[in-house]
C-alpha cells in the first residue's frame, strides 16, 4: 500500500494527471471515500492527463459517462445511487471493465464483490484540514503492484507520500 497526502485540490488534480501517464487500456481504478473527498477531482485529473477535453463531472444520475476523446476511452462510473448488485448488470457494467479503455469507478466500495480480480484501489479521506487529502493506494494483481511502484516514484513530484508496505 502507498499513502499520499495532498495539501490543496490542485495537488490532487495534478496527481491524477501524473497518474494518467501510467494508465493503459484495461486498467480498473476503484475509488472510495466520503462525499466531497475528491473522487471526481482525481478523475478530472486522470481524464485531463489522458487528453480528454470534455468537462468531467460526477455521473451520479447517469451512473456512467464515457469520455472517448483522449488517448484511450475512459469509462467513468458512479455507483452512489445503486442499491443492489443486479443494477450493475442493468447498466452493462462488466462490458466496460478490463476492455479497451480505463474504467474509473467511484463508490466501488458499495459492491466490492463485483470488482474484477485486478485493480488499483484508491481510498480518499479528508485530512486534518479542509483542503488536505489522504490517498491510500492498494493494488490487486501484478499489473497494479507494478503500477503502484511506479506511482511511488512519480509521487515525489506532486505530493508527500509514505511507504506503508505492499
N, C-alpha and C positions, 0 to 999 in steps of 0.2 A: 504494500500500500504506500502511496505517496500523499503527503499532506501539503497543500499550498495555501498561502494566505495572500489575499489581495486587499489593498487598503482603500481603493476607490473603484467605482463602477468601471472606469476606463481601464483599470488593470485587469478586471475580469473579462472585458471585451477583448483586450489585447491578448490575453492568454488564449481565448478562443480562436483568434486569428492565427496565432502562432501554432496552436494545436492542429489547425486545419491543414497545414503543410504536410503533416504526417499521416493524414487520413486517406483511405483509399476505398474504392467500391467494395461493398460487402461489409464494411465496418458498422458496428452497432454501438451507439453511445447511449447509455441509460442514465437519466438524470433524476435525482430525488432531492427533496428539500422543501421547507415550508414555503407558503405563499410569499412572494416578494424576495426570495433568497437569491435569485439571479439566474435561474434556469434558462429563461428566454434570452436574457442578456448574453449569456455564454453561447447560446445557439446563434444569436446575431453575429457574434464574433467569428464563430466557426463558418457561418454562411459567407460572411464578408471575406474571410481568408480563403474560401474556396471559389471566390469570384462571383458570387451571387450579387446582383444589383437590385434585386427585389426587396421591398420592405418586409422584413421578417417580424411577424407578431406571433403571439401565442395562439395556436389554433384551438383554443378552449371550446368553442362552439362548433367548429367544423371537424374537430378531432384530429384531422390530418391535413397537412399542407405540403405540396410538392414544389420545390424550387429546382428548376432544371436548366437554369441559365449559367451555371458555374462549371467547374472542372468535371464534376460528376453530379448526378441528381442528389438532392437532399430530401429525405422523407421525414418530415417533422411531425411527430405525434404528440398530442397532449391527452393523457388518459384521465385527467382530473374528473371529468363528468361521467365516466363509465363506472358502473357498479358491479357488473358481473362479467365473468370471463367470456361468455358467449358473445358479448358485444364486440369483442376483438375480432371474432370470426365475421361478424356483420360488416365490418369496415375493411376486410381483406388484409388484416394486419400481417399475417405470415407471408403474404405475397410480396411484401416490400422489404422484409428483413433478410439481410445477408445476400442481397442480389446485386443489381447494377449500380446502386448508389449507397450513400451513407444514411443510415437510419438514426435519428436522434429522437429519443423517447422521454418526454417529460412525464413525471409521476410514474415512472417504471415500477416503483415500489408498491403500487396498487395491485400489480399482477406479476410478482417475481417469477412464478412458475411458468408464465407464458414467454419469458425472455429466452433467447437462444442459449446454447451452452457456452458460447464465447461472446464476450462483450467487454466494454470498458465502462465501469460504473463510477459516476461522479456524484457524490453527496455534497450538496452546498448548504452551509449553515451560516447564519448571521453571527459575526464575531462580537468582540467586546464593545464596538460602537456601531452606529447605524450604517457605515459605509464599508466596514471590514467584512470580508467573506472568507470562510474556511472551506476549502475544496479538498475532500478526501477522495482519492482515486484508487479504485480497486480493480485490477484486471482479472478476467476469467478466460483462460485459454492462452496458448503460446503466443499467438499474434499480439494479444493485448498485453501480455507480460513484457514483450519486446517494446511495444508502443509506450508503455508506462516508463520503461527505462529511458526511451528517447525523450519523453516529456520531462523526466527528471533533469536531463541535461539542458534542455531548452528553457526550462522554467526560470533559470537564473536571470534570463534577460527581461523577465516581466513581473516576477513575483518572488516572495520569500517561500522557501519550502523546507520541509524536514523529512528525513527518511524514517518511515515507520516500520519498514520491512515488508518484503513481499513474502 
